[in-house]
Amino acid sequence: MLATLDGAAYIARVSVHDLKNTINAKRAIKKALEYQRAKKGFSMVEVLSTCPTNWGMSPAAAMDYVKEEMTKVFPLGVYKEAAL
């Protein structure tokens, strides 16, 4: 929804459920800050992460839940990326 706004420069959803996605999350956050620094508009990076304690799961089960269930409902990706 935010990607449809005119003032949005960079909108992304990432996850930290494994090493590859954690590295992608770091890159997305860095890119969002670069857009902000260049005053291109607002940026937002949504990060899917776990809370095994509140979920009542082991850490490994919580990571699997994010990978197998949450990413189906909340697809990962860059939703808007203006020219930098």
MOJO-V893190 format. One record per backbone hydrogen bond with DSSP energy under -0.5 kcal/mol. CO is the residue of the C=O (numbers start at 1). NH is the residue of the N-H. If there is no record, write none. Layout:
CO;NH, CO;NH
//
This chain:
1;4, 2;5, 5;8, 7;42, 9;82, 10;44, 11;79, 11;80, 12;46, 13;77, 14;48, 18;22, 19;23, 20;24, 21;25, 22;26, 23;27, 24;28, 25;29, 26;30, 27;31, 28;32, 29;33, 30;34, 31;35, 32;36, 33;37, 34;38, 35;40, 36;39, 42;9, 42;10, 44;12, 46;14, 46;48, 47;49, 48;16, 51;55, 52;56, 52;57, 53;56, 58;62, 59;63, 60;64, 61;65, 62;66, 63;67, 64;68, 65;69, 65;70, 66;71, 69;72, 69;73, 70;74, 73;75, 77;13, 77;79, 80;11
//
